[in-house]
Amino acid sequence: MTRALLPIAVAAIALAGCSSEDPADTTAAPASTSTAPAAGTSSAAAPSSAAPAASGSAATGGSCPVDAATLQKAFQANAEVAGAIILGKGFKDISCYQGYATALTQPEAMDTAVVVFKYDGTNKVWKALIGGTDNVCQDTVPASIRPKLKHCT
């Protein structure tokens, strides 16, 4: 019974935190200097069986909202990011805007990390770009989108 409810609970939490509009205010992730490298040399993300809901084209944010399971697949497909970040219990507090998403990890007895994702409209998949605990959006997410994503401000 518990196993059957877990995916539903994760999806409900993920969808509650993901919005294609203005995100709710949140506290910043703990300050630190560790980050996982960007995904420029990593393997491509595996296609997701759960296609993101579309309210427009992927270039204008039609890829939002996105759920935790889809982001976890993208995270695991990028060996470089996944090897540098401890996911723990999965992603929480997902924020999504114009083809970019952020999510918090849930490790035990460690700092929470922010992982940044980008939707690849050509291949229709999410890709993990970078993760860490400090300024992960700075060189990865366009300045006009950063204020709309939790954990990028």
C-alpha positions in Angstrom: 0.0 0.0 0.0 2.8 2.4 0.9 4.6 1.8 -2.4 1.5 2.5 -4.3 1.0 5.9 -2.6 4.6 7.0 -2.9 4.5 7.9 -6.6 1.2 9.7 -6.1 2.6 11.7 -3.2 5.8 12.6 -5.1 3.8 13.7 -8.2 1.5 15.8 -6.1 4.4 17.5 -4.3 6.2 18.1 -7.6 3.2 19.5 -9.4 2.4 21.8 -6.4 5.9 23.3 -6.7 6.0 23.7 -10.4 4.5 26.7 -12.1 4.9 28.3 -15.5 4.1 31.6 -13.9 5.6 33.4 -11.0 7.0 31.1 -8.3 6.2 31.4 -4.6 8.8 33.0 -2.4 11.2 30.6 -0.8 14.3 30.7 1.2 17.7 30.3 -0.5 19.6 27.1 -0.5 22.4 26.9 2.1 25.5 28.8 0.9 28.5 26.7 -0.2 30.8 26.7 -3.1 30.4 23.2 -4.5 28.8 22.7 -7.9 28.6 19.9 -10.3 30.0 20.8 -13.8 27.6 21.8 -16.6 26.5 19.0 -18.9 28.4 20.0 -22.0 30.3 16.7 -22.1 27.7 14.5 -20.6 25.6 11.8 -22.2 22.2 12.8 -23.6 19.1 12.4 -21.4 17.0 9.4 -21.9 13.5 10.1 -23.3 10.8 10.5 -20.7 7.7 8.4 -20.8 5.8 11.2 -19.1 5.7 14.1 -21.6 5.6 17.5 -20.0 2.3 19.3 -20.2 2.2 21.7 -23.1 0.6 25.2 -22.9 2.7 26.5 -25.8 5.8 25.7 -27.7 8.9 24.4 -25.9 10.8 27.5 -26.8 8.3 29.7 -24.9 7.8 27.4 -21.9 5.4 24.8 -23.3 7.5 22.2 -21.4 6.2 23.4 -18.0 5.1 22.0 -15.6 7.4 19.1 -15.1 7.2 16.3 -12.5 9.9 14.9 -10.1 10.0 11.6 -11.9 10.9 13.2 -15.2 13.6 15.4 -13.7 15.0 12.4 -11.8 15.4 10.5 -15.2 17.2 13.5 -16.6 19.4 13.8 -13.6 20.4 10.1 -13.7 21.1 10.4 -17.5 23.8 13.0 -16.8 26.5 10.9 -15.2 28.6 14.0 -14.5 25.9 15.9 -12.5 24.5 12.7 -10.9 28.0 11.7 -9.8 28.6 15.0 -8.0 25.2 15.5 -6.3 23.6 13.3 -3.7 19.9 13.1 -4.6 18.7 11.4 -1.4 14.9 11.0 -1.3 14.4 12.6 -4.7 13.5 16.1 -5.8 11.3 18.6 -4.1 10.3 22.2 -4.5 10.3 22.1 -8.3 10.1 25.4 -10.2 9.6 25.6 -13.9 9.6 28.6 -16.4 10.1 28.9 -20.1 11.9 25.6 -20.6 14.1 25.8 -17.5 13.5 24.1 -14.2 15.1 24.0 -10.7 14.6 21.4 -8.0 16.0 20.8 -4.6 17.6 17.4 -3.6 16.7 15.7 -0.3 20.0 14.2 1.0 20.2 13.0 4.6 22.7 14.8 6.9 24.1 16.9 4.1 23.4 20.3 2.5 20.5 20.5 0.0 21.6 21.1 -3.6 19.9 22.9 -6.4 19.8 21.1 -9.8 19.1 23.1 -12.9 17.4 21.5 -15.9 16.6 22.7 -19.5 14.0 21.3 -21.8 15.3 20.2 -25.2 12.4 21.0 -27.5 14.0 19.2 -30.5 14.3 15.9 -28.7 11.4 16.5 -26.3 13.4 15.6 -23.2 14.6 17.4 -20.1 18.4 17.5 -19.4 20.2 18.2 -16.2 22.7 21.0 -16.7 24.3 21.6 -13.4 23.9 21.2 -9.7 25.3 22.5 -6.5 24.7 24.6 -3.4 25.8 28.1 -4.5 25.0 30.2 -7.6 24.2 27.3 -9.9 22.0 29.5 -12.1 24.4 32.3 -12.7 26.1 31.1 -15.8 23.5 28.6 -16.9 20.1 30.3 -16.9 19.4 33.5 -18.9 19.1 36.6 -16.7 15.6 37.2 -17.8 14.4 33.8 -16.5 16.4 33.6 -13.3 13.9 35.7 -11.3 11.1 33.4 -12.3 12.7 30.3 -10.9 12.9 29.3 -7.3 16.5 28.9 -6.1 17.9 31.1 -8.9 17.5 34.5 -7.1 
